[in-house]
Amino acid sequence: MYDIVIIGGGPAGLTAAVYARRAGKSVLIVEKGTFGGQITWSPRVENYPGFASVTGVELGDKMLEQAMAQGADTELEEVTGVRRCDDDGLTVFCESGAVFKARSVILATGAKPRPLGVERETELVGSGVSYCAVCDGAFYKGRTVAVVGGGNSALQDALLLSETCEAVYLIHRRADFRGEQKLAEALDRRANVRFVLESTVVELLGEDELRGVVVERANGERRELAVDGLFVAIGGEPDNASFSTLLKLDDAGYAETGEDCASPTPGVFVAGDCRAKTVRQLTTAVADGAVAAISAIRWLDEA
């Protein structure tokens, strides 16, 4: 029986673990993929206080090391559900059949990449379509690629790809980018980066492998871009489906909580990108982790 089981080992979950352990609570972090979360996909992080520049992998490793040094346990498992037992706390069920008992749970499951939703997108994943420039960018050295999106992730992906690719199209449905102005200015100075604004991808070209995309402007005008790779960076979808009976979800599937990160289910708290909020950044995920842990600690102490 753990005091707190944290589901998700990204920045929110790892921060929650540090706060909970410092309060003397027993903690288990359950992560289904990579400890550190999606920040490990970032080649360079320059907006996290205390680090002028650090790779996402390095930052994620440091967070994990800190949580483990404080005494948090870790497990690589995919959680399929959580059930409250009135007389025995919460039970966490995993795909492998493993079961963990907890007095409280913090859901820090994050969000998975959102697809474009165009025909044959899934079919071409791994054959030209990717959601991770850090993972797959090296395969397109000296070739022409496109990035779709207007936030920091898309701008960072385009910068990374522009260092090795012959040309990079940056496609965004609005006239202005949502990401940091500094990143947009850096891209504007790259001779091999071309902005394709007020446009959306409506068709993928190629049979077994991607050979181009068709983009459409608001006025209906279409044109074809010859590209070998398409990197989609248009945000995420919350990974809350397995916990919907415990949470109140908004129309997009994000968990609605108060500022204390508490869910409607006693003893269940939510932190990070899976929570309904207006800003999703590394720093806000870390802040959520601290708040959720403190709320869980208070709840445990008062129970």
Backbone as CSV, one residue per row, in Angstrom:
resi,resn,N_x,N_y,N_z,CA_x,CA_y,CA_z,C_x,C_y,C_z
1,MET,0.850,-1.198,0.000,0.000,0.000,0.000,0.879,1.240,0.000
2,TYR,0.772,2.020,-1.065,1.498,3.290,-1.152,0.586,4.426,-0.699
3,ASP,1.195,5.457,-0.146,0.415,6.656,0.155,-0.078,7.298,-1.137
4,ILE,0.815,7.398,-2.126,0.455,8.029,-3.396,1.035,7.205,-4.542
5,VAL,0.180,6.818,-5.476,0.637,6.269,-6.748,0.458,7.354,-7.795
6,ILE,1.538,7.674,-8.488,1.516,8.709,-9.527,1.541,8.007,-10.873
7,ILE,0.529,8.253,-11.678,0.429,7.617,-12.991,0.917,8.608,-14.042
8,GLY,2.109,8.364,-14.554,2.745,9.263,-15.518,4.054,9.793,-14.975
9,GLY,5.142,9.557,-15.714,6.467,9.954,-15.254,7.068,11.107,-16.013
10,GLY,6.213,12.055,-16.432,6.713,13.275,-17.060,7.048,14.319,-16.013
11,PRO,7.285,15.567,-16.419,7.640,16.618,-15.467,6.628,16.804,-14.343
12,ALA,5.335,16.709,-14.651,4.315,16.872,-13.606,4.402,15.742,-12.592
13,GLY,4.458,14.507,-13.075,4.510,13.364,-12.183,5.777,13.305,-11.354
14,LEU,6.920,13.624,-11.979,8.193,13.575,-11.266,8.278,14.676,-10.207
15,THR,7.742,15.845,-10.516,7.710,16.923,-9.523,6.823,16.538,-8.349
16,ALA,5.667,15.956,-8.657,4.769,15.511,-7.589,5.470,14.504,-6.682
17,ALA,6.259,13.614,-7.281,6.967,12.604,-6.493,7.961,13.239,-5.532
18,VAL,8.691,14.247,-5.999,9.667,14.931,-5.146,8.971,15.585,-3.955
19,TYR,7.878,16.287,-4.217,7.152,16.963,-3.129,6.563,15.949,-2.150
20,ALA,6.012,14.865,-2.671,5.394,13.876,-1.800,6.433,13.169,-0.923
21,ARG,7.575,12.830,-1.494,8.618,12.165,-0.714,9.191,13.100,0.350
22,ARG,9.331,14.374,0.014,9.851,15.319,0.998,8.877,15.487,2.167
23,ALA,7.615,15.151,1.941,6.615,15.197,3.018,6.525,13.855,3.748
24,GLY,7.382,12.914,3.375,7.424,11.634,4.060,6.409,10.616,3.602
25,LYS,5.811,10.837,2.428,4.823,9.896,1.916,5.496,8.848,1.025
26,SER,4.996,7.610,1.101,5.508,6.574,0.201,4.918,6.788,-1.189
27,VAL,5.773,6.656,-2.202,5.382,7.049,-3.562,5.813,5.996,-4.570
28,LEU,4.919,5.684,-5.498,5.230,4.861,-6.661,4.872,5.650,-7.913
29,ILE,5.829,5.760,-8.850,5.567,6.392,-10.152,5.437,5.285,-11.189
30,VAL,4.299,5.242,-11.879,4.059,4.242,-12.910,4.060,4.948,-14.270
31,GLU,4.962,4.543,-15.153,5.113,5.171,-16.472,5.067,4.091,-17.541
32,LYS,4.305,4.334,-18.609,4.169,3.311,-19.647,5.192,3.446,-20.767
33,GLY,5.842,4.607,-20.863,6.776,4.809,-21.959,8.147,5.225,-21.496
34,THR,8.402,6.542,-21.580,9.721,7.079,-21.230,9.606,8.005,-20.040
35,PHE,10.371,7.734,-18.988,10.396,8.672,-17.876,10.972,9.996,-18.365
36,GLY,10.307,11.085,-17.982,10.650,12.398,-18.505,9.574,12.925,-19.431
37,GLY,8.779,12.015,-20.013,7.662,12.424,-20.858,8.084,13.040,-22.176
38,GLN,7.186,13.834,-22.748,7.429,14.383,-24.077,8.542,15.421,-24.106
39,ILE,8.934,15.928,-22.943,10.038,16.893,-22.956,11.309,16.239,-23.482
40,THR,11.405,14.911,-23.368,12.598,14.214,-23.856,12.699,14.268,-25.374
41,TRP,11.615,14.663,-26.050,11.663,14.817,-27.511,12.302,16.137,-27.928
42,SER,12.436,17.070,-27.011,12.933,18.410,-27.345,14.458,18.419,-27.413
43,PRO,15.023,18.824,-28.545,16.485,18.838,-28.666,17.127,19.909,-27.791
44,ARG,16.378,20.968,-27.498,16.945,22.063,-26.719,15.832,22.758,-25.945
45,VAL,16.011,22.890,-24.639,15.047,23.584,-23.788,15.723,24.844,-23.268
46,GLU,15.135,25.997,-23.578,15.749,27.267,-23.192,14.798,28.161,-22.409
47,ASN,13.652,27.602,-21.985,12.668,28.419,-21.256,12.334,27.832,-19.894
48,TYR,13.275,27.040,-19.353,13.083,26.476,-18.020,14.046,27.152,-17.066
49,PRO,13.546,27.788,-15.998,14.411,28.557,-15.102,15.579,27.730,-14.559
50,GLY,16.741,28.360,-14.540,17.929,27.709,-14.004,18.800,27.046,-15.047
51,PHE,18.272,26.876,-16.260,19.029,26.261,-17.347,18.986,27.187,-18.565
52,ALA,20.129,27.771,-18.924,20.156,28.616,-20.114,19.835,27.793,-21.347
53,SER,20.328,26.560,-21.370,20.037,25.640,-22.466,20.334,24.225,-21.983
54,VAL,19.400,23.311,-22.221,19.564,21.924,-21.804,18.739,21.054,-22.749
55,THR,19.208,19.860,-23.039,18.405,18.970,-23.872,17.253,18.415,-23.054
56,GLY,16.184,18.069,-23.743,15.042,17.503,-23.046,15.374,16.196,-22.356
57,VAL,16.215,15.379,-22.994,16.613,14.103,-22.387,17.374,14.347,-21.085
58,GLU,18.304,15.300,-21.117,19.090,15.591,-19.924,18.200,16.106,-18.793
59,LEU,17.268,16.985,-19.127,16.386,17.533,-18.104,15.490,16.440,-17.525
60,GLY,14.953,15.597,-18.392,14.118,14.497,-17.910,14.886,13.546,-17.015
61,ASP,16.136,13.255,-17.405,16.973,12.370,-16.583,17.233,12.961,-15.199
62,LYS,17.494,14.271,-15.169,17.763,14.927,-13.888,16.526,14.888,-12.989
63,MET,15.351,15.094,-13.573,14.120,15.039,-12.787,13.896,13.643,-12.219
64,LEU,14.129,12.620,-13.053,13.956,11.246,-12.587,14.962,10.908,-11.487
65,GLU,16.213,11.292,-11.687,17.244,11.036,-10.679,16.888,11.683,-9.346
66,GLN,16.357,12.906,-9.402,15.995,13.611,-8.173,14.866,12.893,-7.443
67,ALA,13.843,12.451,-8.197,12.716,11.756,-7.571,13.164,10.439,-6.940
68,MET,14.027,9.712,-7.636,14.500,8.429,-7.113,15.440,8.630,-5.924
69,ALA,16.241,9.687,-5.965,17.129,9.973,-4.840,16.334,10.305,-3.591
70,GLN,15.129,10.851,-3.775,14.262,11.146,-2.632,13.576,9.893,-2.099
71,GLY,13.667,8.798,-2.865,13.104,7.546,-2.379,11.857,7.072,-3.086
72,ALA,11.494,7.695,-4.224,10.317,7.252,-4.970,10.608,5.936,-5.688
73,ASP,9.647,5.017,-5.682,9.742,3.784,-6.458,9.224,4.033,-7.864
74,THR,9.675,3.218,-8.823,9.239,3.372,-10.208,8.866,2.017,-10.791
75,GLU,7.922,2.040,-11.713,7.534,0.842,-12.453,7.225,1.235,-13.893
76,LEU,7.689,0.405,-14.845,7.325,0.581,-16.248,6.117,-0.302,-16.531
77,GLU,4.959,0.275,-16.500,3.700,-0.437,-16.704,2.699,0.505,-17.363
78,GLU,1.770,-0.049,-18.126,0.674,0.753,-18.666,-0.557,0.550,-17.798
79,VAL,-1.023,1.622,-17.190,-2.192,1.557,-16.316,-3.457,1.546,-17.164
80,THR,-4.337,0.604,-16.878,-5.587,0.491,-17.636,-6.794,1.001,-16.871
81,GLY,-6.638,1.231,-15.580,-7.768,1.735,-14.822,-7.449,1.875,-13.341
82,VAL,-8.281,2.661,-12.672,-8.175,2.856,-11.226,-9.568,2.702,-10.639
83,ARG,-9.660,1.942,-9.567,-10.964,1.713,-8.940,-10.875,2.049,-7.456
84,ARG,-11.887,2.753,-6.975,-11.940,3.066,-5.543,-12.670,1.971,-4.788
85,CYS,-12.028,1.515,-3.724,-12.654,0.550,-2.820,-12.920,1.282,-1.508
86,ASP,-14.162,1.347,-1.097,-14.543,2.166,0.047,-13.734,1.860,1.300
87,ASP,-13.402,0.592,1.488,-12.740,0.217,2.729,-11.239,-0.002,2.572
88,ASP,-10.724,0.153,1.361,-9.318,-0.197,1.151,-8.641,0.718,0.132
89,GLY,-8.967,2.004,0.125,-8.291,2.952,-0.754,-8.581,2.743,-2.220
90,LEU,-7.543,2.877,-3.038,-7.657,2.804,-4.490,-6.813,1.649,-5.018
91,THR,-7.294,1.013,-6.068,-6.560,-0.064,-6.719,-6.206,0.369,-8.129
92,VAL,-4.925,0.242,-8.488,-4.419,0.620,-9.808,-4.153,-0.657,-10.596
93,PHE,-4.824,-0.803,-11.732,-4.704,-1.993,-12.566,-3.823,-1.709,-13.784
94,CYS,-2.950,-2.653,-14.129,-2.033,-2.491,-15.259,-2.308,-3.538,-16.329
95,GLU,-1.898,-3.233,-17.543,-2.135,-4.118,-18.683,-1.473,-5.482,-18.480
96,SER,-0.326,-5.511,-17.813,0.404,-6.757,-17.597,-0.260,-7.664,-16.575
97,GLY,-1.237,-7.128,-15.852,-1.860,-7.869,-14.773,-1.395,-7.414,-13.397
98,ALA,-0.362,-6.574,-13.375,0.120,-6.047,-12.102,-0.949,-5.164,-11.462
99,VAL,-0.999,-5.190,-10.132,-1.968,-4.398,-9.369,-1.233,-3.700,-8.243
100,PHE,-1.528,-2.405,-8.066,-0.915,-1.636,-6.983,-2.013,-1.009,-6.139
101,LYS,-1.775,-0.944,-4.835,-2.735,-0.351,-3.913,-2.242,1.026,-3.483
102,ALA,-3.174,1.957,-3.349,-2.804,3.328,-2.995,-3.870,3.963,-2.127
103,ARG,-3.429,4.811,-1.221,-4.370,5.631,-0.460,-4.865,6.794,-1.312
104,SER,-4.005,7.289,-2.237,-4.398,8.366,-3.150,-3.658,8.186,-4.463
105,VAL,-4.161,8.834,-5.498,-3.587,8.720,-6.843,-3.473,10.106,-7.457
106,ILE,-2.348,10.349,-8.135,-2.188,11.556,-8.943,-2.083,11.134,-10.404
107,LEU,-3.022,11.594,-11.219,-3.006,11.310,-12.649,-2.196,12.395,-13.355
108,ALA,-1.079,12.000,-13.942,-0.220,12.926,-14.680,0.110,12.296,-16.024
109,THR,-0.948,11.906,-16.731,-0.810,11.082,-17.933,-0.460,11.869,-19.185
110,GLY,-0.515,13.196,-19.108,-0.112,14.009,-20.245,-1.074,13.920,-21.410
111,ALA,-0.545,14.170,-22.590,-1.345,14.150,-23.809,-0.524,13.529,-24.930
112,LYS,-1.179,12.797,-25.805,-0.495,12.185,-26.945,-0.651,13.088,-28.172
113,PRO,0.249,12.968,-29.154,0.180,13.850,-30.328,-1.161,13.764,-31.032
114,ARG,-1.683,14.919,-31.412,-2.962,14.973,-32.129,-2.721,14.788,-33.631
115,PRO,-3.428,13.864,-34.275,-3.243,13.666,-35.722,-3.939,14.757,-36.532
116,LEU,-3.540,14.877,-37.786,-4.179,15.848,-38.676,-5.607,15.447,-39.006
117,GLY,-5.825,14.140,-39.128,-7.155,13.668,-39.478,-7.408,13.616,-40.965
118,VAL,-6.336,13.590,-41.779,-6.508,13.494,-43.221,-6.420,12.035,-43.650
119,GLU,-6.969,11.736,-44.804,-7.003,10.373,-45.313,-5.592,9.810,-45.502
120,ARG,-5.396,8.565,-45.097,-4.164,7.792,-45.249,-3.050,8.254,-44.307
121,GLU,-3.375,9.099,-43.342,-2.354,9.565,-42.395,-1.773,8.408,-41.595
122,THR,-2.637,7.585,-41.023,-2.161,6.445,-40.228,-1.375,5.469,-41.088
123,GLU,-1.828,5.262,-42.290,-1.166,4.331,-43.212,0.269,4.744,-43.510
124,LEU,0.528,6.057,-43.546,1.855,6.563,-43.924,2.750,6.886,-42.729
125,VAL,2.274,6.609,-41.508,3.139,6.800,-40.344,4.334,5.843,-40.467
126,GLY,5.525,6.388,-40.375,6.727,5.587,-40.560,7.178,5.518,-42.001
127,SER,6.356,6.016,-42.907,6.699,6.047,-44.332,6.594,7.470,-44.858
128,GLY,6.957,8.425,-44.007,6.918,9.828,-44.406,6.189,10.708,-43.417
129,VAL,5.261,10.134,-42.651,4.521,10.903,-41.651,5.078,10.576,-40.268
130,SER,5.367,11.617,-39.493,5.945,11.445,-38.158,5.379,12.489,-37.214
131,TYR,5.415,12.167,-35.915,4.984,13.095,-34.876,6.143,13.473,-33.964
132,CYS,7.360,13.113,-34.364,8.529,13.381,-33.524,9.747,13.675,-34.396
133,ALA,10.076,14.969,-34.517,11.230,15.362,-35.318,12.536,14.899,-34.681
134,VAL,12.570,14.890,-33.346,13.773,14.429,-32.659,14.028,12.960,-32.975
135,CYS,12.948,12.174,-32.999,13.090,10.735,-33.239,13.451,10.430,-34.690
136,ASP,12.816,11.098,-35.638,12.888,10.696,-37.034,13.589,11.683,-37.956
137,GLY,13.959,12.857,-37.427,14.534,13.885,-38.289,15.789,13.459,-39.019
138,ALA,16.610,12.636,-38.388,17.877,12.224,-38.994,17.678,11.458,-40.299
139,PHE,16.525,10.824,-40.464,16.258,10.056,-41.678,16.072,10.962,-42.909
140,TYR,15.899,12.262,-42.681,15.576,13.166,-43.783,16.688,14.169,-44.064
141,LYS,17.896,13.824,-43.673,19.051,14.682,-43.933,19.200,14.925,-45.436
142,GLY,19.323,16.206,-45.819,19.491,16.572,-47.211,18.232,16.489,-48.039
143,ARG,17.082,16.278,-47.414,15.816,16.142,-48.142,14.869,17.279,-47.765
144,THR,13.732,17.301,-48.412,12.748,18.361,-48.180,11.613,17.822,-47.315
145,VAL,11.275,18.584,-46.279,10.234,18.147,-45.349,9.282,19.296,-45.065
146,ALA,8.179,18.976,-44.405,7.216,19.984,-43.962,6.882,19.737,-42.499
147,VAL,6.636,20.817,-41.778,6.175,20.757,-40.392,4.820,21.445,-40.347
148,VAL,3.858,20.833,-39.661,2.531,21.428,-39.516,2.331,21.842,-38.063
149,GLY,1.980,23.111,-37.854,1.718,23.608,-36.510,2.218,25.028,-36.344
150,GLY,1.770,25.668,-35.264,2.171,27.052,-35.034,2.618,27.340,-33.617
151,GLY,2.699,26.305,-32.776,3.140,26.486,-31.401,4.633,26.264,-31.246
152,ASN,5.096,26.281,-30.001,6.524,26.118,-29.746,7.071,24.800,-30.269
153,SER,6.303,23.735,-30.132,6.772,22.429,-30.584,7.033,22.428,-32.085
154,ALA,6.112,22.996,-32.844,6.279,23.047,-34.294,7.471,23.917,-34.679
155,LEU,7.624,25.061,-34.013,8.733,25.954,-34.327,10.072,25.304,-33.984
156,GLN,10.135,24.614,-32.853,11.364,23.923,-32.474,11.675,22.789,-33.441
157,ASP,10.644,22.066,-33.870,10.851,20.994,-34.844,11.415,21.550,-36.145
158,ALA,10.850,22.670,-36.600,11.319,23.270,-37.852,12.764,23.734,-37.733
159,LEU,13.122,24.316,-36.589,14.507,24.733,-36.379,15.457,23.540,-36.405
160,LEU,15.068,22.482,-35.729,15.901,21.279,-35.700,16.090,20.717,-37.103
161,LEU,15.018,20.585,-37.844,15.082,20.004,-39.179,15.854,20.885,-40.154
162,SER,15.767,22.208,-39.954,16.453,23.125,-40.870,17.967,22.997,-40.797
163,GLU,18.474,22.393,-39.727,19.922,22.239,-39.585,20.483,21.151,-40.491
164,THR,19.630,20.217,-40.912,20.126,19.102,-41.730,19.355,18.901,-43.031
165,CYS,18.149,19.430,-43.127,17.336,19.214,-44.322,17.618,20.281,-45.384
166,GLU,17.387,19.913,-46.629,17.600,20.868,-47.721,16.606,22.018,-47.635
167,ALA,15.351,21.693,-47.360,14.324,22.725,-47.246,13.262,22.270,-46.248
168,VAL,12.678,23.250,-45.553,11.632,22.969,-44.570,10.461,23.917,-44.808
169,TYR,9.293,23.353,-45.112,8.060,24.147,-45.171,7.414,24.121,-43.787
170,LEU,7.045,25.285,-43.295,6.330,25.378,-42.021,4.898,25.809,-42.321
171,ILE,3.967,24.878,-42.163,2.568,25.089,-42.547,1.743,25.388,-41.302
172,HIS,1.015,26.501,-41.350,0.194,26.889,-40.195,-1.118,27.464,-40.696
173,ARG,-2.194,27.116,-40.015,-3.521,27.531,-40.484,-3.850,28.989,-40.218
174,ARG,-3.049,29.639,-39.370,-3.291,31.059,-39.077,-2.219,31.931,-39.737
175,ALA,-2.423,33.247,-39.645,-1.463,34.186,-40.230,-0.277,34.422,-39.311
176,ASP,-0.455,34.159,-38.027,0.618,34.358,-37.046,0.831,33.080,-36.247
177,PHE,2.066,32.884,-35.804,2.399,31.720,-34.993,1.989,31.943,-33.541
178,ARG,1.598,30.859,-32.870,1.256,30.927,-31.455,2.488,30.780,-30.572
179,GLY,3.560,30.263,-31.129,4.777,30.028,-30.366,5.545,31.308,-30.086
180,GLU,6.674,31.147,-29.410,7.470,32.297,-28.992,8.010,33.072,-30.201
181,GLN,7.956,34.387,-30.084,8.418,35.248,-31.173,9.893,35.006,-31.483
182,LYS,10.680,34.720,-30.455,12.104,34.485,-30.656,12.339,33.302,-31.579
183,LEU,11.549,32.246,-31.423,11.684,31.076,-32.276,11.263,31.390,-33.706
184,ALA,10.170,32.133,-33.851,9.701,32.502,-35.187,10.722,33.375,-35.910
185,GLU,11.340,34.280,-35.183,12.357,35.149,-35.787,13.580,34.347,-36.212
186,ALA,13.948,33.374,-35.406,15.086,32.522,-35.754,14.803,31.740,-37.034
187,LEU,13.578,31.265,-37.173,13.197,30.546,-38.384,13.181,31.460,-39.597
188,ASP,12.724,32.683,-39.400,12.646,33.637,-40.505,14.023,33.950,-41.073
189,ARG,15.048,33.790,-40.243,16.417,34.054,-40.696,17.044,32.856,-41.415
190,ARG,16.391,31.708,-41.353,16.930,30.519,-42.022,16.552,30.546,-43.502
191,ALA,17.543,30.509,-44.361,17.300,30.601,-45.804,16.532,29.397,-46.346
192,ASN,16.640,28.272,-45.695,15.986,27.061,-46.212,14.621,26.793,-45.588
193,VAL,14.092,27.761,-44.818,12.773,27.613,-44.209,11.778,28.504,-44.939
194,ARG,10.650,27.933,-45.314,9.618,28.684,-46.040,8.304,28.587,-45.287
195,PHE,7.715,29.734,-44.977,6.449,29.768,-44.258,5.291,29.570,-45.236
196,VAL,4.367,28.700,-44.885,3.135,28.490,-45.652,1.987,28.761,-44.689
197,LEU,1.559,30.026,-44.638,0.594,30.471,-43.630,-0.826,30.486,-44.167
198,GLU,-1.771,30.524,-43.234,-3.202,30.504,-43.561,-3.521,29.345,-44.494
199,SER,-2.930,28.193,-44.181,-3.077,27.014,-45.031,-3.200,25.758,-44.169
200,THR,-3.922,24.779,-44.688,-4.064,23.500,-44.011,-3.738,22.368,-44.970
201,VAL,-3.240,21.276,-44.428,-2.952,20.093,-45.242,-4.258,19.330,-45.444
202,VAL,-4.624,19.108,-46.698,-5.891,18.435,-46.996,-5.700,17.100,-47.692
203,GLU,-4.475,16.816,-48.154,-4.260,15.549,-48.862,-2.796,15.154,-48.760
204,LEU,-2.560,13.846,-48.624,-1.214,13.288,-48.624,-1.004,12.553,-49.934
205,LEU,0.134,12.801,-50.562,0.424,12.222,-51.873,1.459,11.113,-51.752
206,GLY,1.348,10.124,-52.634,2.278,9.007,-52.613,1.557,7.707,-52.335
207,GLU,2.136,6.613,-52.799,1.533,5.305,-52.586,2.062,4.671,-51.304
208,ASP,3.193,3.970,-51.398,3.770,3.324,-50.220,4.551,4.291,-49.344
209,GLU,5.013,5.398,-49.936,5.761,6.415,-49.192,5.263,7.791,-49.570
210,LEU,5.342,8.709,-48.615,4.915,10.086,-48.857,5.809,10.741,-49.899
211,ARG,5.197,11.429,-50.841,5.984,12.188,-51.828,5.555,13.645,-51.922
212,GLY,4.523,14.007,-51.165,4.089,15.393,-51.195,2.800,15.584,-50.431
213,VAL,2.420,16.845,-50.254,1.161,17.186,-49.594,0.446,18.239,-50.413
214,VAL,-0.868,18.281,-50.267,-1.674,19.336,-50.867,-2.157,20.244,-49.745
215,VAL,-1.900,21.540,-49.873,-2.359,22.494,-48.867,-3.437,23.385,-49.470
216,GLU,-4.362,23.805,-48.630,-5.480,24.631,-49.088,-5.555,25.894,-48.255
217,ARG,-5.696,27.029,-48.937,-5.873,28.306,-48.258,-7.347,28.531,-47.948
218,ALA,-7.625,29.537,-47.147,-8.999,29.814,-46.734,-9.911,30.115,-47.919
219,ASN,-9.343,30.666,-48.991,-10.149,31.005,-50.174,-10.373,29.805,-51.094
220,GLY,-9.902,28.630,-50.685,-10.100,27.434,-51.487,-8.973,27.128,-52.448
221,GLU,-8.007,28.035,-52.545,-6.886,27.812,-53.451,-6.011,26.673,-52.936
222,ARG,-5.640,25.769,-53.821,-4.821,24.628,-53.440,-3.499,24.627,-54.203
223,ARG,-2.479,24.071,-53.539,-1.216,23.849,-54.236,-0.519,22.645,-53.647
224,GLU,0.344,22.052,-54.456,1.051,20.848,-54.052,2.477,21.190,-53.640
225,LEU,2.919,20.621,-52.516,4.292,20.778,-52.053,4.966,19.412,-52.113
226,ALA,6.083,19.338,-52.822,6.823,18.083,-52.909,7.693,17.941,-51.661
227,VAL,7.374,16.984,-50.806,8.142,16.758,-49.584,8.335,15.258,-49.384
228,ASP,9.410,14.923,-48.704,9.691,13.519,-48.382,9.195,13.147,-46.986
229,GLY,9.041,14.160,-46.140,8.599,13.896,-44.777,7.642,14.959,-44.293
230,LEU,6.680,14.547,-43.468,5.714,15.470,-42.882,5.712,15.261,-41.374
231,PHE,6.052,16.313,-40.636,6.115,16.248,-39.177,4.933,17.031,-38.604
232,VAL,4.071,16.320,-37.888,2.837,16.905,-37.364,3.061,17.329,-35.915
233,ALA,2.846,18.619,-35.644,3.039,19.167,-34.294,1.916,20.150,-33.993
234,ILE,0.701,19.627,-33.867,-0.481,20.481,-33.698,-1.127,20.297,-32.330
235,GLY,-0.313,19.902,-31.365,-0.842,19.767,-30.020,-1.119,18.325,-29.661
236,GLY,-1.773,18.148,-28.527,-1.983,16.804,-28.028,-3.424,16.505,-27.677
237,GLU,-3.676,15.226,-27.466,-4.968,14.760,-26.983,-4.755,14.150,-25.604
238,PRO,-5.540,14.542,-24.610,-5.324,14.039,-23.250,-5.524,12.537,-23.167
239,ASP,-4.700,11.906,-22.352,-4.756,10.454,-22.198,-5.569,10.103,-20.954
240,ASN,-6.853,10.490,-20.992,-7.704,10.347,-19.808,-8.797,9.284,-19.942
241,ALA,-8.867,8.627,-21.098,-10.000,7.739,-21.364,-10.140,6.634,-20.321
242,SER,-9.030,6.106,-19.854,-9.087,4.992,-18.896,-9.572,5.416,-17.516
243,PHE,-9.674,6.730,-17.292,-10.016,7.229,-15.959,-11.272,8.093,-15.985
244,SER,-12.059,7.972,-17.053,-13.201,8.870,-17.251,-14.247,8.743,-16.148
245,THR,-14.352,7.572,-15.525,-15.356,7.411,-14.464,-14.943,8.121,-13.174
246,LEU,-13.669,8.482,-13.055,-13.176,9.162,-11.854,-13.169,10.670,-12.001
247,LEU,-13.240,11.153,-13.248,-12.987,12.556,-13.541,-14.197,13.243,-14.139
248,LYS,-14.162,14.542,-14.136,-15.092,15.345,-14.918,-14.312,15.871,-16.111
249,LEU,-14.679,15.445,-17.322,-13.939,15.802,-18.528,-14.672,16.878,-19.319
250,ASP,-13.901,17.775,-19.940,-14.516,18.773,-20.818,-14.738,18.156,-22.199
251,ASP,-15.203,18.959,-23.147,-15.546,18.440,-24.477,-14.339,17.867,-25.212
252,ALA,-13.149,18.349,-24.867,-11.932,17.865,-25.525,-11.296,16.696,-24.784
253,GLY,-11.897,16.286,-23.664,-11.381,15.147,-22.920,-10.395,15.485,-21.824
254,TYR,-10.186,16.789,-21.559,-9.277,17.199,-20.483,-10.014,17.168,-19.139
255,ALA,-9.274,16.860,-18.089,-9.869,16.754,-16.760,-10.084,18.139,-16.156
256,GLU,-11.297,18.404,-15.727,-11.616,19.678,-15.103,-11.386,19.577,-13.597
257,THR,-10.564,20.479,-13.082,-10.272,20.521,-11.647,-10.240,21.971,-11.199
258,GLY,-10.198,22.160,-9.899,-9.969,23.488,-9.369,-8.482,23.778,-9.304
259,GLU,-8.134,24.885,-8.690,-6.719,25.239,-8.571,-5.956,24.262,-7.690
260,ASP,-6.674,23.465,-6.901,-6.008,22.481,-6.050,-5.741,21.166,-6.775
261,CYS,-6.118,21.089,-8.053,-5.893,19.900,-8.887,-6.675,18.680,-8.412
262,ALA,-7.687,18.877,-7.574,-8.485,17.765,-7.068,-9.588,17.396,-8.057
263,SER,-9.811,16.100,-8.223,-10.889,15.604,-9.068,-12.148,15.422,-8.220
264,PRO,-13.277,15.098,-8.840,-14.495,14.839,-8.039,-14.390,13.582,-7.181
265,THR,-13.448,12.699,-7.503,-13.279,11.462,-6.734,-12.327,11.695,-5.571
266,PRO,-12.754,11.489,-4.336,-11.872,11.719,-3.183,-10.562,10.930,-3.308
267,GLY,-9.457,11.631,-3.107,-8.160,10.985,-3.157,-7.531,10.910,-4.526
268,VAL,-8.220,11.412,-5.545,-7.683,11.405,-6.915,-7.419,12.841,-7.349
269,PHE,-6.183,13.101,-7.810,-5.761,14.433,-8.209,-5.195,14.370,-9.630
270,VAL,-5.157,15.528,-10.305,-4.739,15.572,-11.709,-3.696,16.661,-11.892
271,ALA,-2.650,16.355,-12.660,-1.582,17.335,-12.873,-1.048,17.247,-14.297
272,GLY,-0.680,18.399,-14.849,0.001,18.421,-16.141,-0.916,18.635,-17.323
273,ASP,-0.448,18.195,-18.492,-1.126,18.497,-19.751,-2.467,17.805,-19.905
274,CYS,-2.773,16.814,-19.088,-4.069,16.144,-19.185,-5.166,16.927,-18.471
275,ARG,-4.783,18.016,-17.807,-5.740,18.838,-17.054,-6.222,20.000,-17.912
276,ALA,-7.487,20.375,-17.772,-8.052,21.496,-18.525,-7.440,22.807,-18.044
277,LYS,-6.784,23.529,-18.950,-6.182,24.826,-18.624,-5.820,25.523,-19.922
278,THR,-5.440,26.784,-19.819,-5.191,27.562,-21.033,-3.734,27.519,-21.482
279,VAL,-2.812,27.244,-20.576,-1.386,27.220,-20.919,-0.810,25.854,-20.585
280,ARG,-0.171,25.227,-21.563,0.494,23.939,-21.362,1.958,24.083,-21.740
281,GLN,2.772,24.260,-20.725,4.204,24.416,-20.899,4.911,23.544,-19.867
282,LEU,6.205,23.378,-20.043,6.996,22.622,-19.078,6.834,23.195,-17.671
283,THR,6.905,24.524,-17.558,6.819,25.154,-16.246,5.436,24.984,-15.609
284,THR,4.375,24.980,-16.423,3.040,24.807,-15.850,2.805,23.355,-15.441
285,ALA,3.442,22.419,-16.143,3.348,21.008,-15.750,4.020,20.794,-14.393
286,VAL,5.197,21.392,-14.229,5.915,21.297,-12.960,5.092,21.936,-11.838
287,ALA,4.489,23.087,-12.121,3.654,23.757,-11.119,2.479,22.875,-10.718
288,ASP,1.828,22.262,-11.696,0.720,21.353,-11.404,1.173,20.198,-10.517
289,GLY,2.347,19.657,-10.810,2.857,18.547,-10.017,3.014,18.922,-8.555
290,ALA,3.534,20.120,-8.304,3.697,20.598,-6.930,2.344,20.779,-6.246
291,VAL,1.406,21.410,-6.962,0.088,21.671,-6.383,-0.645,20.366,-6.095
292,ALA,-0.638,19.439,-7.054,-1.338,18.167,-6.865,-0.759,17.389,-5.691
293,ALA,0.571,17.391,-5.570,1.205,16.671,-4.463,0.828,17.280,-3.118
294,ILE,0.879,18.587,-3.027,0.527,19.257,-1.768,-0.932,18.997,-1.409
295,SER,-1.805,19.014,-2.413,-3.221,18.728,-2.160,-3.408,17.292,-1.694
296,ALA,-2.687,16.358,-2.324,-2.786,14.958,-1.927,-2.251,14.746,-0.510
297,ILE,-1.162,15.417,-0.195,-0.581,15.314,1.154,-1.578,15.801,2.198
298,ARG,-2.195,16.937,1.938,-3.186,17.484,2.875,-4.362,16.538,3.031
299,TRP,-4.810,15.978,1.905,-5.955,15.066,1.942,-5.602,13.828,2.777
300,LEU,-4.399,13.297,2.590,-3.971,12.129,3.348,-3.875,12.431,4.842
301,ASP,-3.348,13.604,5.159,-3.170,13.968,6.564,-4.501,14.205,7.279
302,GLU,-5.505,14.586,6.487,-6.816,14.872,7.085,-7.743,13.666,7.074
303,ALA,-7.350,12.658,6.303,-8.226,11.476,6.152,-8.298,10.666,7.458
